[in-house]
């Protein structure tokens, strides 16, 4: 799984997504322009020491990111045709998110087929979620579909949890 942030503007959000990408075994691709530099202190703070635990790539434009990320591209947008939990995720999926203020630009969104546009449901009257939170919800759902492949440490299935002795 790969995660793409198109024109991210808020360094701490991107730092949090770096940490998330490391935790789910994904690589992160950032599409310029961005609202911060890669050495921004709040980017480092949000990502803690996880910058070394995942691959982070910066691309000049979406076409460069597409070349670097083969697989099925899914655009996360409030105008998506499918809910995020209705997708049958695959290990080569590329999850694409727009910037915090405006989401994916219309011209980029138009490059995705209708069934490649995915949304997170929200209560009426709301227009968006925090970018890092939206990425977390979708990335963990995709990873769940993949059986939490590569997870370590704590038990990751109901059967494994039930088999553990109680302390």
CNS distance restraints for C-alpha pairs under 8 A (distance, minus, plus):
assign (resid   1 and name CA) (resid  25 and name CA) 7.51 0.50 0.50
assign (resid   1 and name CA) (resid  26 and name CA) 5.17 0.50 0.50
assign (resid   1 and name CA) (resid  27 and name CA) 7.11 0.50 0.50
assign (resid   1 and name CA) (resid  90 and name CA) 7.61 0.50 0.50
assign (resid   1 and name CA) (resid  91 and name CA) 5.14 0.50 0.50
assign (resid   1 and name CA) (resid  92 and name CA) 5.25 0.50 0.50
assign (resid   1 and name CA) (resid  93 and name CA) 5.16 0.50 0.50
assign (resid   1 and name CA) (resid  94 and name CA) 5.93 0.50 0.50
assign (resid   1 and name CA) (resid  95 and name CA) 7.64 0.50 0.50
assign (resid   2 and name CA) (resid  26 and name CA) 5.09 0.50 0.50
assign (resid   2 and name CA) (resid  27 and name CA) 5.01 0.50 0.50
assign (resid   2 and name CA) (resid  28 and name CA) 6.02 0.50 0.50
assign (resid   2 and name CA) (resid  29 and name CA) 7.50 0.50 0.50
assign (resid   2 and name CA) (resid  69 and name CA) 7.45 0.50 0.50
assign (resid   2 and name CA) (resid  92 and name CA) 7.34 0.50 0.50
assign (resid   2 and name CA) (resid  93 and name CA) 6.42 0.50 0.50
assign (resid   2 and name CA) (resid  94 and name CA) 4.70 0.50 0.50
assign (resid   2 and name CA) (resid  95 and name CA) 6.21 0.50 0.50
assign (resid   3 and name CA) (resid  21 and name CA) 7.50 0.50 0.50
assign (resid   3 and name CA) (resid  26 and name CA) 6.75 0.50 0.50
assign (resid   3 and name CA) (resid  27 and name CA) 6.28 0.50 0.50
assign (resid   3 and name CA) (resid  28 and name CA) 4.89 0.50 0.50
assign (resid   3 and name CA) (resid  29 and name CA) 6.08 0.50 0.50
assign (resid   3 and name CA) (resid  94 and name CA) 5.68 0.50 0.50
assign (resid   3 and name CA) (resid  95 and name CA) 4.82 0.50 0.50
assign (resid   3 and name CA) (resid  96 and name CA) 6.08 0.50 0.50
assign (resid   3 and name CA) (resid  97 and name CA) 7.90 0.50 0.50
assign (resid   4 and name CA) (resid  28 and name CA) 5.91 0.50 0.50
assign (resid   4 and name CA) (resid  29 and name CA) 4.61 0.50 0.50
assign (resid   4 and name CA) (resid  30 and name CA) 5.81 0.50 0.50
assign (resid   4 and name CA) (resid  31 and name CA) 7.34 0.50 0.50
assign (resid   4 and name CA) (resid  65 and name CA) 7.92 0.50 0.50
assign (resid   4 and name CA) (resid  94 and name CA) 6.97 0.50 0.50
assign (resid   4 and name CA) (resid  95 and name CA) 5.99 0.50 0.50
assign (resid   4 and name CA) (resid  96 and name CA) 4.65 0.50 0.50
assign (resid   4 and name CA) (resid  97 and name CA) 6.15 0.50 0.50
assign (resid   5 and name CA) (resid  28 and name CA) 7.75 0.50 0.50
assign (resid   5 and name CA) (resid  29 and name CA) 6.32 0.50 0.50
assign (resid   5 and name CA) (resid  30 and name CA) 5.00 0.50 0.50
assign (resid   5 and name CA) (resid  31 and name CA) 6.19 0.50 0.50
assign (resid   5 and name CA) (resid  96 and name CA) 6.07 0.50 0.50
assign (resid   5 and name CA) (resid  97 and name CA) 5.01 0.50 0.50
assign (resid   5 and name CA) (resid  98 and name CA) 5.91 0.50 0.50
assign (resid   5 and name CA) (resid  99 and name CA) 7.00 0.50 0.50
assign (resid   6 and name CA) (resid  30 and name CA) 6.12 0.50 0.50
assign (resid   6 and name CA) (resid  31 and name CA) 4.73 0.50 0.50
assign (resid   6 and name CA) (resid  32 and name CA) 6.96 0.50 0.50
assign (resid   6 and name CA) (resid  62 and name CA) 7.52 0.50 0.50
assign (resid   6 and name CA) (resid  96 and name CA) 7.29 0.50 0.50
assign (resid   6 and name CA) (resid  97 and name CA) 6.09 0.50 0.50
assign (resid   6 and name CA) (resid  98 and name CA) 4.80 0.50 0.50
assign (resid   6 and name CA) (resid  99 and name CA) 5.88 0.50 0.50
assign (resid   6 and name CA) (resid 104 and name CA) 7.02 0.50 0.50
assign (resid   7 and name CA) (resid  30 and name CA) 7.19 0.50 0.50
assign (resid   7 and name CA) (resid  31 and name CA) 5.50 0.50 0.50
assign (resid   7 and name CA) (resid  32 and name CA) 5.36 0.50 0.50
assign (resid   7 and name CA) (resid  33 and name CA) 5.32 0.50 0.50
assign (resid   7 and name CA) (resid  34 and name CA) 4.83 0.50 0.50
assign (resid   7 and name CA) (resid  35 and name CA) 7.35 0.50 0.50
assign (resid   7 and name CA) (resid  98 and name CA) 6.60 0.50 0.50
assign (resid   7 and name CA) (resid  99 and name CA) 5.27 0.50 0.50
assign (resid   8 and name CA) (resid  14 and name CA) 7.05 0.50 0.50
assign (resid   8 and name CA) (resid  30 and name CA) 7.44 0.50 0.50
assign (resid   8 and name CA) (resid  31 and name CA) 7.70 0.50 0.50
assign (resid   8 and name CA) (resid  32 and name CA) 7.94 0.50 0.50
assign (resid   8 and name CA) (resid  33 and name CA) 7.81 0.50 0.50
assign (resid   8 and name CA) (resid  34 and name CA) 5.21 0.50 0.50
assign (resid   8 and name CA) (resid  35 and name CA) 6.32 0.50 0.50
assign (resid   8 and name CA) (resid  98 and name CA) 7.05 0.50 0.50
assign (resid   8 and name CA) (resid  99 and name CA) 4.61 0.50 0.50
assign (resid   8 and name CA) (resid 100 and name CA) 6.54 0.50 0.50
assign (resid   9 and name CA) (resid  34 and name CA) 5.50 0.50 0.50
assign (resid   9 and name CA) (resid  35 and name CA) 4.00 0.50 0.50
assign (resid   9 and name CA) (resid  36 and name CA) 6.63 0.50 0.50
assign (resid   9 and name CA) (resid  99 and name CA) 6.30 0.50 0.50
assign (resid   9 and name CA) (resid 100 and name CA) 6.55 0.50 0.50
assign (resid  10 and name CA) (resid  14 and name CA) 6.66 0.50 0.50
assign (resid  10 and name CA) (resid  35 and name CA) 6.34 0.50 0.50
assign (resid  10 and name CA) (resid  36 and name CA) 7.15 0.50 0.50
assign (resid  10 and name CA) (resid 100 and name CA) 7.42 0.50 0.50
assign (resid  11 and name CA) (resid  15 and name CA) 6.13 0.50 0.50
assign (resid  11 and name CA) (resid  35 and name CA) 7.41 0.50 0.50
assign (resid  11 and name CA) (resid  36 and name CA) 6.12 0.50 0.50
assign (resid  11 and name CA) (resid  40 and name CA) 7.04 0.50 0.50
assign (resid  11 and name CA) (resid  42 and name CA) 5.68 0.50 0.50
assign (resid  11 and name CA) (resid  43 and name CA) 4.57 0.50 0.50
assign (resid  11 and name CA) (resid  46 and name CA) 7.69 0.50 0.50
assign (resid  12 and name CA) (resid  16 and name CA) 6.14 0.50 0.50
assign (resid  12 and name CA) (resid  42 and name CA) 5.28 0.50 0.50
assign (resid  12 and name CA) (resid  43 and name CA) 5.01 0.50 0.50
assign (resid  12 and name CA) (resid  44 and name CA) 7.94 0.50 0.50
assign (resid  12 and name CA) (resid  45 and name CA) 7.16 0.50 0.50
assign (resid  12 and name CA) (resid  46 and name CA) 4.84 0.50 0.50
assign (resid  12 and name CA) (resid  47 and name CA) 7.69 0.50 0.50
assign (resid  13 and name CA) (resid  17 and name CA) 6.31 0.50 0.50
assign (resid  13 and name CA) (resid  43 and name CA) 7.67 0.50 0.50
assign (resid  13 and name CA) (resid  46 and name CA) 7.07 0.50 0.50
assign (resid  13 and name CA) (resid 131 and name CA) 6.59 0.50 0.50
assign (resid  13 and name CA) (resid 132 and name CA) 5.28 0.50 0.50
assign (resid  14 and name CA) (resid  18 and name CA) 6.20 0.50 0.50
assign (resid  14 and name CA) (resid  43 and name CA) 6.40 0.50 0.50
assign (resid  14 and name CA) (resid  46 and name CA) 7.42 0.50 0.50
assign (resid  14 and name CA) (resid  47 and name CA) 7.72 0.50 0.50
assign (resid  14 and name CA) (resid 132 and name CA) 6.99 0.50 0.50
assign (resid  15 and name CA) (resid  19 and name CA) 6.51 0.50 0.50
assign (resid  15 and name CA) (resid  42 and name CA) 7.33 0.50 0.50
assign (resid  15 and name CA) (resid  43 and name CA) 4.50 0.50 0.50
assign (resid  15 and name CA) (resid  44 and name CA) 6.18 0.50 0.50
assign (resid  15 and name CA) (resid  45 and name CA) 6.90 0.50 0.50
assign (resid  15 and name CA) (resid  46 and name CA) 4.13 0.50 0.50
assign (resid  15 and name CA) (resid  47 and name CA) 4.00 0.50 0.50
assign (resid  15 and name CA) (resid  48 and name CA) 7.64 0.50 0.50
assign (resid  16 and name CA) (resid  20 and name CA) 6.21 0.50 0.50
assign (resid  16 and name CA) (resid  43 and name CA) 7.98 0.50 0.50
assign (resid  16 and name CA) (resid  46 and name CA) 4.98 0.50 0.50
assign (resid  16 and name CA) (resid  47 and name CA) 5.20 0.50 0.50
assign (resid  16 and name CA) (resid 132 and name CA) 6.22 0.50 0.50
assign (resid  17 and name CA) (resid  21 and name CA) 5.93 0.50 0.50
assign (resid  17 and name CA) (resid  47 and name CA) 7.36 0.50 0.50
assign (resid  17 and name CA) (resid 132 and name CA) 5.64 0.50 0.50
assign (resid  17 and name CA) (resid 135 and name CA) 7.15 0.50 0.50
assign (resid  17 and name CA) (resid 136 and name CA) 7.62 0.50 0.50
assign (resid  18 and name CA) (resid  22 and name CA) 6.35 0.50 0.50
assign (resid  18 and name CA) (resid  28 and name CA) 6.85 0.50 0.50
assign (resid  18 and name CA) (resid  47 and name CA) 5.56 0.50 0.50
assign (resid  18 and name CA) (resid  50 and name CA) 6.71 0.50 0.50
assign (resid  18 and name CA) (resid  51 and name CA) 6.43 0.50 0.50
assign (resid  18 and name CA) (resid  54 and name CA) 7.30 0.50 0.50
assign (resid  18 and name CA) (resid  56 and name CA) 7.57 0.50 0.50
assign (resid  19 and name CA) (resid  23 and name CA) 6.35 0.50 0.50
assign (resid  19 and name CA) (resid  46 and name CA) 7.69 0.50 0.50
assign (resid  19 and name CA) (resid  47 and name CA) 5.00 0.50 0.50
assign (resid  19 and name CA) (resid  48 and name CA) 7.26 0.50 0.50
assign (resid  19 and name CA) (resid  50 and name CA) 5.24 0.50 0.50
assign (resid  19 and name CA) (resid  51 and name CA) 7.17 0.50 0.50
assign (resid  20 and name CA) (resid  24 and name CA) 6.32 0.50 0.50
assign (resid  20 and name CA) (resid 136 and name CA) 6.73 0.50 0.50
assign (resid  21 and name CA) (resid  25 and name CA) 5.89 0.50 0.50
assign (resid  21 and name CA) (resid  26 and name CA) 4.74 0.50 0.50
assign (resid  21 and name CA) (resid  27 and name CA) 6.04 0.50 0.50
assign (resid  21 and name CA) (resid  28 and name CA) 6.46 0.50 0.50
assign (resid  21 and name CA) (resid  54 and name CA) 6.61 0.50 0.50
assign (resid  22 and name CA) (resid  26 and name CA) 6.21 0.50 0.50
assign (resid  22 and name CA) (resid  27 and name CA) 7.44 0.50 0.50
assign (resid  22 and name CA) (resid  50 and name CA) 6.37 0.50 0.50
assign (resid  22 and name CA) (resid  51 and name CA) 7.92 0.50 0.50
assign (resid  22 and name CA) (resid  53 and name CA) 5.53 0.50 0.50
assign (resid  22 and name CA) (resid  54 and name CA) 4.85 0.50 0.50
assign (resid  24 and name CA) (resid 139 and name CA) 7.36 0.50 0.50
assign (resid  24 and name CA) (resid 140 and name CA) 7.18 0.50 0.50
assign (resid  24 and name CA) (resid 143 and name CA) 6.80 0.50 0.50
assign (resid  24 and name CA) (resid 148 and name CA) 7.87 0.50 0.50
assign (resid  24 and name CA) (resid 151 and name CA) 7.63 0.50 0.50
assign (resid  25 and name CA) (resid  54 and name CA) 7.26 0.50 0.50
assign (resid  25 and name CA) (resid 150 and name CA) 7.17 0.50 0.50
assign (resid  26 and name CA) (resid  54 and name CA) 7.04 0.50 0.50
assign (resid  26 and name CA) (resid  55 and name CA) 7.88 0.50 0.50
assign (resid  27 and name CA) (resid  54 and name CA) 5.86 0.50 0.50
assign (resid  27 and name CA) (resid  55 and name CA) 4.93 0.50 0.50
assign (resid  27 and name CA) (resid  56 and name CA) 6.16 0.50 0.50
assign (resid  28 and name CA) (resid  54 and name CA) 7.55 0.50 0.50
assign (resid  28 and name CA) (resid  55 and name CA) 6.18 0.50 0.50
assign (resid  28 and name CA) (resid  56 and name CA) 4.81 0.50 0.50
assign (resid  28 and name CA) (resid  57 and name CA) 6.28 0.50 0.50
assign (resid  29 and name CA) (resid  56 and name CA) 5.81 0.50 0.50
assign (resid  29 and name CA) (resid  57 and name CA) 4.74 0.50 0.50
assign (resid  29 and name CA) (resid  58 and name CA) 5.82 0.50 0.50
assign (resid  29 and name CA) (resid  59 and name CA) 7.11 0.50 0.50
assign (resid  29 and name CA) (resid  65 and name CA) 6.97 0.50 0.50
assign (resid  30 and name CA) (resid  56 and name CA) 7.51 0.50 0.50
assign (resid  30 and name CA) (resid  57 and name CA) 6.12 0.50 0.50
assign (resid  30 and name CA) (resid  58 and name CA) 4.74 0.50 0.50
assign (resid  30 and name CA) (resid  59 and name CA) 6.05 0.50 0.50
assign (resid  31 and name CA) (resid  58 and name CA) 5.96 0.50 0.50
assign (resid  31 and name CA) (resid  59 and name CA) 4.85 0.50 0.50
assign (resid  31 and name CA) (resid  60 and name CA) 5.98 0.50 0.50
assign (resid  31 and name CA) (resid  61 and name CA) 5.55 0.50 0.50
assign (resid  31 and name CA) (resid  62 and name CA) 6.22 0.50 0.50
assign (resid  31 and name CA) (resid  65 and name CA) 7.07 0.50 0.50
assign (resid  32 and name CA) (resid  58 and name CA) 7.10 0.50 0.50
assign (resid  32 and name CA) (resid  59 and name CA) 6.09 0.50 0.50
assign (resid  32 and name CA) (resid  60 and name CA) 5.14 0.50 0.50
assign (resid  32 and name CA) (resid  61 and name CA) 6.01 0.50 0.50
assign (resid  33 and name CA) (resid  60 and name CA) 7.31 0.50 0.50
assign (resid  36 and name CA) (resid  40 and name CA) 6.39 0.50 0.50
assign (resid  38 and name CA) (resid  43 and name CA) 7.06 0.50 0.50
assign (resid  39 and name CA) (resid  43 and name CA) 7.12 0.50 0.50
assign (resid  39 and name CA) (resid  44 and name CA) 7.07 0.50 0.50
assign (resid  40 and name CA) (resid  44 and name CA) 6.54 0.50 0.50
assign (resid  41 and name CA) (resid  45 and name CA) 6.07 0.50 0.50
assign (resid  42 and name CA) (resid  46 and name CA) 5.93 0.50 0.50
assign (resid  43 and name CA) (resid  47 and name CA) 6.22 0.50 0.50
assign (resid  44 and name CA) (resid  48 and name CA) 5.85 0.50 0.50
assign (resid  44 and name CA) (resid  49 and name CA) 7.70 0.50 0.50
assign (resid  44 and name CA) (resid  51 and name CA) 7.77 0.50 0.50
assign (resid  47 and name CA) (resid  51 and name CA) 6.29 0.50 0.50
assign (resid  49 and name CA) (resid  53 and name CA) 7.83 0.50 0.50
assign (resid  50 and name CA) (resid  54 and name CA) 6.88 0.50 0.50
assign (resid  51 and name CA) (resid  55 and name CA) 7.66 0.50 0.50
assign (resid  51 and name CA) (resid  56 and name CA) 7.63 0.50 0.50
assign (resid  59 and name CA) (resid  64 and name CA) 5.88 0.50 0.50
assign (resid  59 and name CA) (resid  65 and name CA) 5.77 0.50 0.50
assign (resid  60 and name CA) (resid  64 and name CA) 6.60 0.50 0.50
assign (resid  61 and name CA) (resid  65 and name CA) 6.62 0.50 0.50
assign (resid  62 and name CA) (resid  66 and name CA) 6.13 0.50 0.50
assign (resid  63 and name CA) (resid  67 and name CA) 6.31 0.50 0.50
assign (resid  64 and name CA) (resid  68 and name CA) 6.38 0.50 0.50
assign (resid  65 and name CA) (resid  69 and name CA) 6.09 0.50 0.50
assign (resid  66 and name CA) (resid  70 and name CA) 6.66 0.50 0.50
assign (resid  69 and name CA) (resid  94 and name CA) 7.08 0.50 0.50
assign (resid  70 and name CA) (resid  92 and name CA) 7.37 0.50 0.50
assign (resid  70 and name CA) (resid  94 and name CA) 8.00 0.50 0.50
assign (resid  71 and name CA) (resid  92 and name CA) 4.99 0.50 0.50
assign (resid  71 and name CA) (resid  93 and name CA) 5.52 0.50 0.50
assign (resid  71 and name CA) (resid  94 and name CA) 6.45 0.50 0.50
assign (resid  72 and name CA) (resid  92 and name CA) 6.55 0.50 0.50
assign (resid  72 and name CA) (resid  93 and name CA) 4.86 0.50 0.50
assign (resid  72 and name CA) (resid  94 and name CA) 5.92 0.50 0.50
assign (resid  73 and name CA) (resid  93 and name CA) 6.02 0.50 0.50
assign (resid  73 and name CA) (resid  94 and name CA) 4.69 0.50 0.50
assign (resid  73 and name CA) (resid  95 and name CA) 6.21 0.50 0.50
assign (resid  73 and name CA) (resid  96 and name CA) 6.96 0.50 0.50
assign (resid  73 and name CA) (resid 112 and name CA) 7.82 0.50 0.50
assign (resid  73 and name CA) (resid 116 and name CA) 6.85 0.50 0.50
assign (resid  74 and name CA) (resid  93 and name CA) 7.21 0.50 0.50
assign (resid  74 and name CA) (resid  94 and name CA) 6.08 0.50 0.50
assign (resid  74 and name CA) (resid  95 and name CA) 5.16 0.50 0.50
assign (resid  74 and name CA) (resid  96 and name CA) 5.90 0.50 0.50
assign (resid  74 and name CA) (resid 112 and name CA) 7.57 0.50 0.50
assign (resid  74 and name CA) (resid 116 and name CA) 4.83 0.50 0.50
assign (resid  74 and name CA) (resid 117 and name CA) 5.96 0.50 0.50
assign (resid  74 and name CA) (resid 118 and name CA) 6.74 0.50 0.50
assign (resid  75 and name CA) (resid  80 and name CA) 7.78 0.50 0.50
assign (resid  75 and name CA) (resid  95 and name CA) 6.33 0.50 0.50
assign (resid  75 and name CA) (resid  96 and name CA) 4.79 0.50 0.50
assign (resid  75 and name CA) (resid  97 and name CA) 6.32 0.50 0.50
assign (resid  75 and name CA) (resid 109 and name CA) 7.14 0.50 0.50
assign (resid  75 and name CA) (resid 112 and name CA) 6.98 0.50 0.50
assign (resid  75 and name CA) (resid 116 and name CA) 6.11 0.50 0.50
assign (resid  75 and name CA) (resid 117 and name CA) 4.83 0.50 0.50
assign (resid  75 and name CA) (resid 118 and name CA) 5.95 0.50 0.50
assign (resid  76 and name CA) (resid  80 and name CA) 6.80 0.50 0.50
assign (resid  76 and name CA) (resid  95 and name CA) 7.10 0.50 0.50
assign (resid  76 and name CA) (resid  96 and name CA) 5.92 0.50 0.50
assign (resid  76 and name CA) (resid  97 and name CA) 5.38 0.50 0.50
assign (resid  76 and name CA) (resid  98 and name CA) 7.64 0.50 0.50
assign (resid  76 and name CA) (resid 117 and name CA) 6.01 0.50 0.50
assign (resid  76 and name CA) (resid 118 and name CA) 4.87 0.50 0.50
assign (resid  76 and name CA) (resid 119 and name CA) 5.56 0.50 0.50
assign (resid  76 and name CA) (resid 120 and name CA) 7.86 0.50 0.50
assign (resid  77 and name CA) (resid  97 and name CA) 7.33 0.50 0.50
assign (resid  77 and name CA) (resid  98 and name CA) 7.79 0.50 0.50
assign (resid  77 and name CA) (resid 103 and name CA) 6.76 0.50 0.50
assign (resid  77 and name CA) (resid 104 and name CA) 7.05 0.50 0.50
assign (resid  77 and name CA) (resid 117 and name CA) 6.53 0.50 0.50
assign (resid  77 and name CA) (resid 118 and name CA) 6.00 0.50 0.50
assign (resid  77 and name CA) (resid 119 and name CA) 5.23 0.50 0.50
assign (resid  77 and name CA) (resid 120 and name CA) 7.82 0.50 0.50
assign (resid  78 and name CA) (resid 118 and name CA) 7.75 0.50 0.50
assign (resid  78 and name CA) (resid 119 and name CA) 5.27 0.50 0.50
assign (resid  78 and name CA) (resid 120 and name CA) 6.98 0.50 0.50
assign (resid  78 and name CA) (resid 127 and name CA) 7.34 0.50 0.50
assign (resid  78 and name CA) (resid 128 and name CA) 7.16 0.50 0.50
assign (resid  79 and name CA) (resid 117 and name CA) 7.38 0.50 0.50
assign (resid  79 and name CA) (resid 118 and name CA) 7.64 0.50 0.50
assign (resid  79 and name CA) (resid 119 and name CA) 6.62 0.50 0.50
assign (resid  80 and name CA) (resid 114 and name CA) 7.49 0.50 0.50
assign (resid  80 and name CA) (resid 116 and name CA) 7.95 0.50 0.50
assign (resid  80 and name CA) (resid 117 and name CA) 4.35 0.50 0.50
assign (resid  80 and name CA) (resid 118 and name CA) 4.25 0.50 0.50
assign (resid  80 and name CA) (resid 119 and name CA) 4.63 0.50 0.50
assign (resid  81 and name CA) (resid 114 and name CA) 6.18 0.50 0.50
assign (resid  81 and name CA) (resid 115 and name CA) 6.22 0.50 0.50
assign (resid  81 and name CA) (resid 116 and name CA) 7.93 0.50 0.50
assign (resid  81 and name CA) (resid 117 and name CA) 5.67 0.50 0.50
assign (resid  81 and name CA) (resid 118 and name CA) 5.89 0.50 0.50
assign (resid  81 and name CA) (resid 119 and name CA) 7.03 0.50 0.50
assign (resid  82 and name CA) (resid  86 and name CA) 6.46 0.50 0.50
assign (resid  82 and name CA) (resid  87 and name CA) 7.42 0.50 0.50
assign (resid  82 and name CA) (resid 115 and name CA) 6.69 0.50 0.50
assign (resid  82 and name CA) (resid 117 and name CA) 6.56 0.50 0.50
assign (resid  82 and name CA) (resid 118 and name CA) 4.84 0.50 0.50
assign (resid  82 and name CA) (resid 119 and name CA) 6.12 0.50 0.50
assign (resid  83 and name CA) (resid  87 and name CA) 7.28 0.50 0.50
assign (resid  83 and name CA) (resid 118 and name CA) 5.54 0.50 0.50
assign (resid  83 and name CA) (resid 119 and name CA) 4.94 0.50 0.50
assign (resid  83 and name CA) (resid 120 and name CA) 5.81 0.50 0.50
assign (resid  83 and name CA) (resid 121 and name CA) 6.82 0.50 0.50
assign (resid  84 and name CA) (resid 118 and name CA) 5.57 0.50 0.50
assign (resid  84 and name CA) (resid 119 and name CA) 5.65 0.50 0.50
assign (resid  84 and name CA) (resid 120 and name CA) 5.80 0.50 0.50
assign (resid  84 and name CA) (resid 138 and name CA) 6.51 0.50 0.50
assign (resid  84 and name CA) (resid 141 and name CA) 7.90 0.50 0.50
assign (resid  85 and name CA) (resid 141 and name CA) 7.05 0.50 0.50
assign (resid  88 and name CA) (resid 145 and name CA) 7.17 0.50 0.50
assign (resid  89 and name CA) (resid  93 and name CA) 6.69 0.50 0.50
assign (resid  89 and name CA) (resid 142 and name CA) 5.37 0.50 0.50
assign (resid  89 and name CA) (resid 145 and name CA) 6.06 0.50 0.50
assign (resid  89 and name CA) (resid 146 and name CA) 7.29 0.50 0.50
assign (resid  90 and name CA) (resid 142 and name CA) 7.51 0.50 0.50
assign (resid  90 and name CA) (resid 145 and name CA) 7.64 0.50 0.50
assign (resid  90 and name CA) (resid 146 and name CA) 6.88 0.50 0.50
assign (resid  91 and name CA) (resid 146 and name CA) 6.79 0.50 0.50
assign (resid  95 and name CA) (resid 139 and name CA) 7.79 0.50 0.50
assign (resid  97 and name CA) (resid 103 and name CA) 6.87 0.50 0.50
assign (resid  97 and name CA) (resid 104 and name CA) 6.65 0.50 0.50
assign (resid  97 and name CA) (resid 131 and name CA) 7.78 0.50 0.50
assign (resid  97 and name CA) (resid 135 and name CA) 7.57 0.50 0.50
assign (resid  98 and name CA) (resid 102 and name CA) 7.06 0.50 0.50
assign (resid  98 and name CA) (resid 103 and name CA) 3.92 0.50 0.50
assign (resid  98 and name CA) (resid 104 and name CA) 4.03 0.50 0.50
assign (resid  98 and name CA) (resid 105 and name CA) 7.39 0.50 0.50
assign (resid  99 and name CA) (resid 103 and name CA) 4.79 0.50 0.50
assign (resid  99 and name CA) (resid 104 and name CA) 6.57 0.50 0.50
assign (resid  99 and name CA) (resid 131 and name CA) 7.51 0.50 0.50
assign (resid 100 and name CA) (resid 130 and name CA) 7.04 0.50 0.50
assign (resid 100 and name CA) (resid 131 and name CA) 5.80 0.50 0.50
assign (resid 104 and name CA) (resid 108 and name CA) 6.43 0.50 0.50
assign (resid 104 and name CA) (resid 109 and name CA) 6.10 0.50 0.50
assign (resid 105 and name CA) (resid 109 and name CA) 6.19 0.50 0.50
assign (resid 106 and name CA) (resid 110 and name CA) 6.04 0.50 0.50
assign (resid 107 and name CA) (resid 111 and name CA) 7.00 0.50 0.50
assign (resid 108 and name CA) (resid 112 and name CA) 7.50 0.50 0.50
assign (resid 109 and name CA) (resid 117 and name CA) 7.98 0.50 0.50
assign (resid 112 and name CA) (resid 116 and name CA) 5.77 0.50 0.50
assign (resid 112 and name CA) (resid 117 and name CA) 6.63 0.50 0.50
assign (resid 113 and name CA) (resid 117 and name CA) 6.88 0.50 0.50
assign (resid 120 and name CA) (resid 134 and name CA) 7.67 0.50 0.50
assign (resid 122 and name CA) (resid 126 and name CA) 6.44 0.50 0.50
assign (resid 122 and name CA) (resid 127 and name CA) 7.79 0.50 0.50
assign (resid 122 and name CA) (resid 128 and name CA) 7.90 0.50 0.50
assign (resid 129 and name CA) (resid 133 and name CA) 6.76 0.50 0.50
assign (resid 129 and name CA) (resid 134 and name CA) 6.03 0.50 0.50
assign (resid 130 and name CA) (resid 134 and name CA) 6.17 0.50 0.50
assign (resid 131 and name CA) (resid 135 and name CA) 6.19 0.50 0.50
assign (resid 132 and name CA) (resid 136 and name CA) 6.16 0.50 0.50
assign (resid 133 and name CA) (resid 137 and name CA) 6.28 0.50 0.50
assign (resid 134 and name CA) (resid 138 and name CA) 6.36 0.50 0.50
assign (resid 135 and name CA) (resid 139 and name CA) 5.79 0.50 0.50
assign (resid 136 and name CA) (resid 140 and name CA) 5.96 0.50 0.50
assign (resid 137 and name CA) (resid 141 and name CA) 6.29 0.50 0.50
assign (resid 138 and name CA) (resid 142 and name CA) 6.12 0.50 0.50
assign (resid 139 and name CA) (resid 143 and name CA) 6.05 0.50 0.50
assign (resid 140 and name CA) (resid 144 and name CA) 5.95 0.50 0.50
assign (resid 141 and name CA) (resid 145 and name CA) 6.39 0.50 0.50
assign (resid 142 and name CA) (resid 146 and name CA) 6.54 0.50 0.50
assign (resid 143 and name CA) (resid 147 and name CA) 6.48 0.50 0.50
assign (resid 143 and name CA) (resid 148 and name CA) 5.13 0.50 0.50
assign (resid 143 and name CA) (resid 149 and name CA) 7.11 0.50 0.50
assign (resid 144 and name CA) (resid 148 and name CA) 5.14 0.50 0.50
assign (resid 148 and name CA) (resid 156 and name CA) 6.95 0.50 0.50
assign (resid 151 and name CA) (resid 156 and name CA) 7.33 0.50 0.50
assign (resid 155 and name CA) (resid 160 and name CA) 5.52 0.50 0.50
assign (resid 155 and name CA) (resid 161 and name CA) 5.49 0.50 0.50
assign (resid 156 and name CA) (resid 160 and name CA) 6.72 0.50 0.50
assign (resid 156 and name CA) (resid 161 and name CA) 7.18 0.50 0.50
assign (resid 157 and name CA) (resid 161 and name CA) 6.18 0.50 0.50
assign (resid 158 and name CA) (resid 162 and name CA) 6.03 0.50 0.50
assign (resid 159 and name CA) (resid 163 and name CA) 6.15 0.50 0.50
assign (resid 160 and name CA) (resid 164 and name CA) 6.55 0.50 0.50
